[in-house]
Amino acid sequence: MNRGDAWEALRAHDPEIADLILAEERRERDSIRLIPSENYVSYAVLAATGSVLTNKYSEGYAGKRYYEGQQVIDPLETLAIERAKSLFGAEHANVQPYSGSPANLAVYLAFLKPGDTVMGMSLPHGGHLSHGWNVSITGKFFRSVQYAVRADTGRIDYDQVRDIAKRERPKLIWAGGTAVPRIIDFEAFAEVAREVDAIFAADAAHIAGLIAGGVHPSPVPYADVVTTTTHKTLRGPRGAMFVSKEEHASVLDRAVFPGLQGGPHNHTTAAIAVALKEAAQPEFKEYARAVVANAKALADDLVGRDFELVSGGTDNHLLLVDLTNKNVTGKIAAKALDRAGIELNYNTVPFDPRKPFDPSGIRLGTPSVTSRGMGISEMVRIGEWIDQIVTSPNDEELGARIKHEIAELCRAFPAPGISVTD
Ligand code: DSN
Protein backbone atom coordinates (compact mmCIF):
# COMPACT_ATOMS: atom_id res chain seq x y z
CA MET A 1 0.00 0.00 0.00
CA ASN A 2 1.34 3.42 -1.01
CA ARG A 3 1.48 5.59 2.10
CA GLY A 4 0.87 8.78 0.19
CA ASP A 5 1.82 12.43 0.60
CA ALA A 6 0.93 12.71 4.30
CA TRP A 7 3.50 10.05 5.16
CA GLU A 8 6.14 11.71 2.97
CA ALA A 9 5.44 14.97 4.82
CA LEU A 10 5.99 13.25 8.17
CA ARG A 11 9.25 11.72 6.95
CA ALA A 12 10.47 15.12 5.78
CA HIS A 13 9.33 17.08 8.85
CA ASP A 14 10.10 14.60 11.60
CA PRO A 15 12.23 11.64 10.52
CA GLU A 16 12.80 10.57 14.14
CA ILE A 17 9.09 9.95 14.70
CA ALA A 18 8.65 8.48 11.20
CA ASP A 19 11.46 6.01 11.90
CA LEU A 20 9.94 5.02 15.24
CA ILE A 21 6.58 4.39 13.57
CA LEU A 22 8.31 2.22 10.96
CA ALA A 23 10.15 0.34 13.71
CA GLU A 24 6.86 -0.39 15.48
CA GLU A 25 5.31 -1.47 12.19
CA ARG A 26 8.17 -3.93 11.61
CA ARG A 27 7.85 -5.20 15.18
CA GLU A 28 4.12 -5.80 14.73
CA ARG A 29 4.78 -7.44 11.36
CA ASP A 30 7.49 -9.79 12.58
CA SER A 31 6.11 -10.97 15.92
CA ILE A 32 3.34 -13.23 17.11
CA ARG A 33 1.12 -10.79 18.98
CA LEU A 34 -0.90 -12.61 21.61
CA ILE A 35 -1.95 -9.80 23.97
CA PRO A 36 -5.69 -10.50 24.01
CA SER A 37 -6.70 -6.83 24.14
CA GLU A 38 -4.75 -5.93 20.97
CA ASN A 39 -5.40 -6.37 17.27
CA TYR A 40 -4.51 -5.11 13.77
CA VAL A 41 -6.86 -2.45 12.37
CA SER A 42 -7.57 -2.12 8.65
CA TYR A 43 -6.12 0.57 6.37
CA ALA A 44 -9.60 2.11 6.35
CA VAL A 45 -9.61 2.48 10.16
CA LEU A 46 -6.07 3.87 10.07
CA ALA A 47 -7.03 6.42 7.39
CA ALA A 48 -10.02 7.69 9.38
CA THR A 49 -7.88 7.92 12.54
CA GLY A 50 -5.26 9.99 10.73
CA SER A 51 -7.71 12.44 9.13
CA VAL A 52 -8.40 16.20 9.42
CA LEU A 53 -11.30 15.39 11.74
CA THR A 54 -8.69 15.74 14.49
CA ASN A 55 -8.82 19.51 13.85
CA LYS A 56 -12.43 20.00 14.93
CA TYR A 57 -14.02 20.79 18.30
CA SER A 58 -17.57 19.48 18.80
CA GLU A 59 -18.56 19.69 22.48
CA GLY A 60 -22.15 18.55 22.85
CA TYR A 61 -24.20 16.16 20.75
CA ALA A 62 -25.59 16.29 17.20
CA GLY A 63 -27.97 19.23 16.84
CA LYS A 64 -26.84 20.75 20.17
CA ARG A 65 -23.19 21.73 20.03
CA TYR A 66 -21.26 24.54 21.65
CA TYR A 67 -19.14 25.26 18.55
CA GLU A 68 -20.15 26.17 15.00
CA GLY A 69 -19.06 24.31 11.89
CA GLN A 70 -20.65 20.94 12.70
CA GLN A 71 -22.06 20.37 9.19
CA VAL A 72 -19.91 17.26 8.80
CA ILE A 73 -19.44 16.10 12.38
CA ASP A 74 -23.15 15.87 13.20
CA PRO A 75 -23.99 13.39 10.42
CA LEU A 76 -20.72 11.55 11.03
CA GLU A 77 -21.37 10.99 14.75
CA THR A 78 -25.00 10.12 14.03
CA LEU A 79 -23.86 7.49 11.52
CA ALA A 80 -21.50 5.97 14.10
CA ILE A 81 -24.33 5.88 16.65
CA GLU A 82 -26.77 4.26 14.21
CA ARG A 83 -24.20 1.63 13.26
CA ALA A 84 -23.52 0.85 16.94
CA LYS A 85 -27.24 0.50 17.70
CA SER A 86 -27.79 -1.71 14.69
CA LEU A 87 -24.75 -3.96 15.28
CA PHE A 88 -25.57 -4.60 18.95
CA GLY A 89 -29.37 -4.41 18.71
CA ALA A 90 -29.47 -1.55 21.21
CA GLU A 91 -31.90 1.26 21.89
CA HIS A 92 -29.27 3.94 22.51
CA ALA A 93 -25.54 4.43 21.84
CA ASN A 94 -22.85 6.96 22.74
CA VAL A 95 -19.53 6.88 20.85
CA GLN A 96 -17.78 9.76 22.63
CA PRO A 97 -15.97 8.15 25.63
CA TYR A 98 -12.21 8.58 25.20
CA SER A 99 -11.47 5.03 26.34
CA GLY A 100 -12.76 2.18 28.47
CA SER A 101 -12.13 3.63 31.90
CA PRO A 102 -13.81 6.97 31.08
CA ALA A 103 -16.77 5.05 29.62
CA ASN A 104 -17.04 3.14 32.88
CA LEU A 105 -16.66 6.32 34.94
CA ALA A 106 -19.64 7.75 33.06
CA VAL A 107 -21.72 4.87 34.42
CA TYR A 108 -20.72 5.79 37.99
CA LEU A 109 -21.44 9.47 37.42
CA ALA A 110 -24.83 8.66 35.89
CA PHE A 111 -26.11 6.38 38.61
CA LEU A 112 -24.08 6.74 41.85
CA LYS A 113 -23.14 9.37 44.39
CA PRO A 114 -19.72 9.33 46.10
CA GLY A 115 -19.76 6.72 48.88
CA ASP A 116 -22.45 4.57 47.26
CA THR A 117 -21.71 0.87 46.96
CA VAL A 118 -20.46 -0.75 43.76
CA MET A 119 -19.91 -4.46 43.22
CA GLY A 120 -17.42 -5.79 40.66
CA MET A 121 -15.14 -8.69 40.01
CA SER A 122 -11.89 -8.56 41.96
CA LEU A 123 -8.93 -7.55 39.78
CA PRO A 124 -6.75 -10.60 40.62
CA HIS A 125 -9.71 -12.81 39.69
CA GLY A 126 -10.09 -11.24 36.24
CA GLY A 127 -11.98 -7.99 36.86
CA HIS A 128 -10.96 -4.50 35.75
CA LEU A 129 -9.47 -1.65 37.79
CA SER A 130 -12.51 0.50 37.06
CA HIS A 131 -14.93 -2.05 38.56
CA GLY A 132 -14.15 -0.84 42.08
CA TRP A 133 -10.57 -2.05 42.64
CA ASN A 134 -8.98 -0.27 45.59
CA VAL A 135 -6.24 1.68 43.79
CA SER A 136 -8.69 3.07 41.20
CA ILE A 137 -10.82 6.17 41.73
CA THR A 138 -13.77 3.76 41.59
CA GLY A 139 -12.51 2.01 44.72
CA LYS A 140 -11.59 5.26 46.49
CA PHE A 141 -14.65 7.44 45.84
CA PHE A 142 -17.16 4.61 46.15
CA ARG A 143 -17.63 1.80 48.65
CA SER A 144 -16.56 -1.30 46.77
CA VAL A 145 -17.42 -4.94 47.36
CA GLN A 146 -15.86 -7.57 45.15
CA TYR A 147 -16.72 -11.07 44.01
CA ALA A 148 -14.33 -13.78 42.89
CA VAL A 149 -14.02 -17.01 40.97
CA ARG A 150 -14.37 -20.41 42.63
CA ALA A 151 -11.08 -22.04 43.60
CA ASP A 152 -12.21 -25.44 42.27
CA THR A 153 -13.48 -24.31 38.86
CA GLY A 154 -11.80 -20.97 38.14
CA ARG A 155 -15.26 -19.70 37.11
CA ILE A 156 -17.39 -16.92 38.58
CA ASP A 157 -19.04 -17.94 41.82
CA TYR A 158 -22.65 -16.92 41.10
CA ASP A 159 -23.80 -17.98 44.59
CA GLN A 160 -21.25 -15.61 46.06
CA VAL A 161 -22.39 -12.85 43.67
CA ARG A 162 -25.97 -13.22 44.94
CA ASP A 163 -24.93 -13.49 48.62
CA ILE A 164 -22.73 -10.37 48.50
CA ALA A 165 -25.37 -8.42 46.59
CA LYS A 166 -28.09 -9.29 49.10
CA ARG A 167 -25.87 -8.46 52.04
CA GLU A 168 -24.24 -5.28 50.73
CA ARG A 169 -27.06 -3.89 48.52
CA PRO A 170 -24.83 -2.33 45.82
CA LYS A 171 -26.35 0.37 43.64
CA LEU A 172 -24.28 -0.77 40.68
CA ILE A 173 -23.17 -4.28 39.67
CA TRP A 174 -20.47 -4.89 37.04
CA ALA A 175 -19.98 -8.03 34.99
CA GLY A 176 -17.02 -8.43 32.67
CA GLY A 177 -13.29 -8.04 33.03
CA THR A 178 -9.83 -8.30 31.55
CA ALA A 179 -8.88 -11.89 32.25
CA VAL A 180 -12.11 -13.89 32.03
CA PRO A 181 -11.68 -16.91 29.73
CA ARG A 182 -15.24 -18.19 30.11
CA ILE A 183 -18.70 -17.08 28.97
CA ILE A 184 -20.34 -14.84 31.55
CA ASP A 185 -23.96 -15.56 32.45
CA PHE A 186 -25.30 -12.04 31.94
CA GLU A 187 -28.88 -13.16 32.59
CA ALA A 188 -27.87 -14.42 36.05
CA PHE A 189 -26.25 -11.05 36.84
CA ALA A 190 -29.36 -9.21 35.65
CA GLU A 191 -31.52 -11.35 37.92
CA VAL A 192 -29.34 -10.56 40.95
CA ALA A 193 -29.36 -6.85 40.06
CA ARG A 194 -33.16 -6.92 39.83
CA GLU A 195 -33.41 -8.65 43.23
CA VAL A 196 -31.42 -5.90 44.95
CA ASP A 197 -32.65 -3.03 42.78
CA ALA A 198 -29.19 -2.28 41.36
CA ILE A 199 -28.13 -0.98 37.97
CA PHE A 200 -26.53 -3.78 35.96
CA ALA A 201 -23.58 -2.70 33.81
CA ALA A 202 -21.74 -5.12 31.56
CA ASP A 203 -18.20 -4.27 30.49
CA ALA A 204 -17.87 -6.07 27.16
CA ALA A 205 -14.52 -4.53 26.18
CA HIS A 206 -12.77 -7.84 25.60
CA ILE A 207 -15.63 -9.65 23.90
CA ALA A 208 -17.44 -6.93 21.91
CA GLY A 209 -16.09 -8.27 18.61
CA LEU A 210 -17.17 -11.79 19.51
CA ILE A 211 -20.66 -10.52 20.38
CA ALA A 212 -20.84 -8.56 17.12
CA GLY A 213 -19.65 -11.65 15.27
CA GLY A 214 -22.36 -13.79 16.85
CA VAL A 215 -20.06 -16.22 18.67
CA HIS A 216 -20.63 -14.97 22.22
CA PRO A 217 -23.91 -14.31 24.07
CA SER A 218 -24.81 -10.62 24.18
CA PRO A 219 -25.41 -8.75 27.45
CA VAL A 220 -27.48 -6.11 25.62
CA PRO A 221 -30.90 -7.69 26.33
CA TYR A 222 -30.08 -7.97 30.05
CA ALA A 223 -27.93 -4.99 31.05
CA ASP A 224 -28.95 -1.41 31.72
CA VAL A 225 -25.76 -0.32 30.02
CA VAL A 226 -22.99 -2.11 28.12
CA THR A 227 -19.63 -0.38 27.84
CA THR A 228 -16.82 -1.41 25.54
CA THR A 229 -13.53 -0.24 24.17
CA THR A 230 -13.42 -0.29 20.39
CA HIS A 231 -9.89 -1.56 19.80
CA LYS A 232 -9.86 -5.11 21.16
CA THR A 233 -11.75 -7.96 19.45
CA LEU A 234 -13.94 -5.28 17.80
CA ARG A 235 -10.83 -4.25 15.80
CA GLY A 236 -11.41 -0.50 15.68
CA PRO A 237 -9.35 2.49 16.83
CA ARG A 238 -8.38 3.17 20.44
CA GLY A 239 -11.62 4.50 21.87
CA ALA A 240 -14.80 3.44 23.57
CA MET A 241 -18.55 3.53 23.43
CA PHE A 242 -21.57 2.30 25.31
CA VAL A 243 -25.04 1.14 24.41
CA SER A 244 -27.97 1.32 26.80
CA LYS A 245 -31.68 1.15 27.30
CA GLU A 246 -33.40 4.33 26.06
CA GLU A 247 -34.61 5.14 29.58
CA HIS A 248 -30.98 5.73 30.65
CA ALA A 249 -29.89 7.62 27.53
CA SER A 250 -30.10 11.14 28.85
CA VAL A 251 -28.42 10.59 32.23
CA LEU A 252 -25.60 8.59 30.63
CA ASP A 253 -25.01 11.09 27.82
CA ARG A 254 -24.85 13.95 30.31
CA ALA A 255 -22.35 11.97 32.37
CA VAL A 256 -20.00 11.80 29.36
CA PHE A 257 -20.53 15.44 28.35
CA PRO A 258 -20.46 17.74 30.24
CA GLY A 259 -19.88 15.44 33.24
CA LEU A 260 -16.50 13.97 32.38
CA GLN A 261 -15.27 15.08 29.01
CA GLY A 262 -14.93 18.04 26.69
CA GLY A 263 -14.92 17.69 22.92
CA PRO A 264 -15.21 14.22 21.41
CA HIS A 265 -12.27 12.98 19.33
CA ASN A 266 -13.95 13.20 15.95
CA HIS A 267 -11.22 11.33 14.08
CA THR A 268 -11.73 8.44 16.50
CA THR A 269 -15.51 8.65 16.05
CA ALA A 270 -15.03 8.29 12.29
CA ALA A 271 -12.71 5.33 12.75
CA ILE A 272 -15.20 3.71 15.17
CA ALA A 273 -17.89 4.12 12.50
CA VAL A 274 -15.63 2.43 9.95
CA ALA A 275 -14.90 -0.44 12.34
CA LEU A 276 -18.61 -0.88 13.11
CA LYS A 277 -19.34 -1.12 9.37
CA GLU A 278 -16.58 -3.72 9.01
CA ALA A 279 -17.97 -5.65 11.98
CA ALA A 280 -21.36 -5.88 10.27
CA GLN A 281 -19.92 -7.70 7.23
CA PRO A 282 -20.11 -11.50 6.78
CA GLU A 283 -16.25 -11.75 6.86
CA PHE A 284 -16.28 -10.42 10.40
CA LYS A 285 -18.46 -13.33 11.52
CA GLU A 286 -15.88 -15.68 10.04
CA TYR A 287 -13.07 -13.80 11.85
CA ALA A 288 -14.94 -14.02 15.19
CA ARG A 289 -15.56 -17.74 14.72
CA ALA A 290 -11.89 -18.28 13.91
CA VAL A 291 -10.73 -16.25 16.95
CA VAL A 292 -12.59 -18.64 19.26
CA ALA A 293 -11.59 -21.77 17.31
CA ASN A 294 -7.94 -20.69 17.44
CA ALA A 295 -8.12 -19.94 21.16
CA LYS A 296 -9.60 -23.38 21.85
CA ALA A 297 -6.94 -25.03 19.68
CA LEU A 298 -4.14 -23.18 21.47
CA ALA A 299 -5.69 -24.03 24.84
CA ASP A 300 -5.94 -27.73 23.93
CA ASP A 301 -2.37 -27.73 22.71
CA LEU A 302 -1.04 -26.09 25.87
CA VAL A 303 -3.07 -28.39 28.14
CA GLY A 304 -1.55 -31.30 26.20
CA ARG A 305 1.87 -29.91 27.13
CA ASP A 306 0.95 -29.88 30.84
CA PHE A 307 0.18 -26.18 31.10
CA GLU A 308 -2.42 -25.31 33.75
CA LEU A 309 -5.12 -23.06 32.35
CA VAL A 310 -7.35 -21.16 34.76
CA SER A 311 -10.79 -22.80 34.40
CA GLY A 312 -9.17 -25.55 32.34
CA GLY A 313 -9.62 -23.87 28.95
CA THR A 314 -11.46 -21.07 27.18
CA ASP A 315 -14.81 -20.18 25.63
CA ASN A 316 -13.63 -16.97 24.04
CA HIS A 317 -10.45 -15.34 22.71
CA LEU A 318 -8.40 -15.43 25.93
CA LEU A 319 -6.28 -17.90 27.90
CA LEU A 320 -4.99 -17.38 31.42
CA VAL A 321 -2.12 -19.73 32.27
CA ASP A 322 -0.80 -20.48 35.76
CA LEU A 323 2.92 -21.27 35.39
CA THR A 324 3.48 -22.44 38.96
CA ASN A 325 3.96 -26.07 37.88
CA LYS A 326 6.50 -24.94 35.26
CA ASN A 327 8.75 -23.42 37.95
CA VAL A 328 8.96 -20.07 36.19
CA THR A 329 7.24 -16.79 37.03
CA GLY A 330 4.91 -15.04 34.62
CA LYS A 331 7.30 -12.14 34.24
CA ILE A 332 10.36 -14.25 33.41
CA ALA A 333 8.32 -16.27 30.91
CA ALA A 334 6.74 -13.18 29.29
CA LYS A 335 10.10 -11.45 28.88
CA ALA A 336 11.77 -14.55 27.42
CA LEU A 337 8.86 -15.02 25.01
CA ASP A 338 9.04 -11.37 23.96
CA ARG A 339 12.75 -11.74 23.20
CA ALA A 340 11.87 -14.69 20.98
CA GLY A 341 9.12 -12.79 19.12
CA ILE A 342 6.01 -13.89 21.03
CA GLU A 343 4.30 -10.97 22.72
CA LEU A 344 1.92 -11.51 25.65
CA ASN A 345 1.62 -10.17 29.18
CA TYR A 346 2.37 -11.48 32.64
CA ASN A 347 -0.76 -11.60 34.75
CA THR A 348 -1.99 -12.53 38.19
CA VAL A 349 -4.02 -15.70 38.42
CA PRO A 350 -6.87 -16.17 40.91
CA PHE A 351 -5.58 -16.72 44.47
CA ASP A 352 -2.09 -15.78 43.28
CA PRO A 353 0.43 -15.86 46.16
CA ARG A 354 2.75 -13.60 44.12
CA LYS A 355 2.58 -9.82 43.59
CA PRO A 356 0.95 -8.22 40.47
CA PHE A 357 4.31 -6.89 39.21
CA ASP A 358 5.80 -10.39 39.33
CA PRO A 359 2.84 -12.77 39.25
CA SER A 360 2.42 -16.49 38.59
CA GLY A 361 0.67 -16.32 35.25
CA ILE A 362 0.60 -15.18 31.67
CA ARG A 363 -2.42 -13.96 29.68
CA LEU A 364 -2.69 -14.52 25.95
CA GLY A 365 -5.26 -14.51 23.20
CA THR A 366 -5.89 -14.99 19.51
CA PRO A 367 -7.47 -11.82 17.98
CA SER A 368 -4.29 -10.49 16.31
CA VAL A 369 -3.00 -13.78 14.92
CA THR A 370 -6.50 -14.53 13.62
CA SER A 371 -6.71 -11.13 11.93
CA ARG A 372 -3.60 -12.02 9.94
CA GLY A 373 -5.20 -15.29 8.82
CA MET A 374 -3.49 -17.84 11.04
CA GLY A 375 -5.42 -21.02 11.84
CA ILE A 376 -5.31 -24.23 13.84
CA SER A 377 -1.97 -25.55 12.55
CA GLU A 378 -0.28 -22.23 13.36
CA MET A 379 -1.75 -22.40 16.90
CA VAL A 380 -0.05 -25.77 17.37
CA ARG A 381 3.30 -24.29 16.28
CA ILE A 382 2.79 -21.37 18.66
CA GLY A 383 1.98 -23.79 21.49
CA GLU A 384 5.21 -25.66 20.80
CA TRP A 385 7.28 -22.45 20.78
CA ILE A 386 5.69 -21.27 24.04
CA ASP A 387 6.45 -24.63 25.63
CA GLN A 388 10.09 -24.56 24.51
CA ILE A 389 10.71 -21.01 25.76
CA VAL A 390 8.90 -21.51 29.07
CA THR A 391 10.92 -24.67 29.65
CA SER A 392 14.24 -22.90 28.88
CA PRO A 393 13.71 -19.15 29.30
CA ASN A 394 17.44 -18.39 29.50
CA ASP A 395 18.51 -20.38 26.43
CA GLU A 396 19.59 -17.56 24.09
CA GLU A 397 20.35 -19.87 21.17
CA LEU A 398 16.86 -21.38 21.37
CA GLY A 399 15.31 -17.90 21.59
CA ALA A 400 17.23 -16.74 18.50
CA ARG A 401 16.24 -19.83 16.50
CA ILE A 402 12.56 -19.43 17.41
CA LYS A 403 12.64 -15.71 16.59
CA HIS A 404 13.91 -16.58 13.13
CA GLU A 405 11.20 -19.25 12.64
CA ILE A 406 8.54 -16.80 13.82
CA ALA A 407 9.65 -14.11 11.38
CA GLU A 408 9.39 -16.69 8.61
CA LEU A 409 5.88 -17.70 9.64
CA CYS A 410 4.81 -14.07 9.92
CA ARG A 411 5.96 -13.39 6.35
CA ALA A 412 3.43 -15.98 5.16
CA PHE A 413 0.59 -14.18 6.99
CA PRO A 414 0.64 -10.46 6.10
CA ALA A 415 -1.00 -8.36 8.81
CA PRO A 416 -3.81 -5.90 8.07
CA GLY A 417 -2.76 -2.25 8.04
CA ILE A 418 0.97 -2.96 7.77
CA SER A 419 2.75 -1.38 4.78
CA VAL A 420 6.44 -1.62 5.60
CA THR A 421 8.34 -3.87 3.19
CA ASP A 422 11.97 -3.66 4.35
N1 DSN B 1 -5.59 -2.91 29.59
C1 DSN B 1 -6.73 -3.64 29.11
C2 DSN B 1 -6.38 -5.08 28.85
O1 DSN B 1 -5.27 -5.33 28.42
O2 DSN B 1 -7.20 -5.95 29.08
C3 DSN B 1 -7.84 -3.51 30.00
O3 DSN B 1 -8.00 -2.18 30.35
Boltz pocket constraint, residues with backbone or C-beta under 6 A from the ligand:
constraints:
  - pocket:
      binder: B
      contacts: [[A, 37], [A, 100], [A, 128], [A, 177], [A, 178]]
      max_distance: 6.0
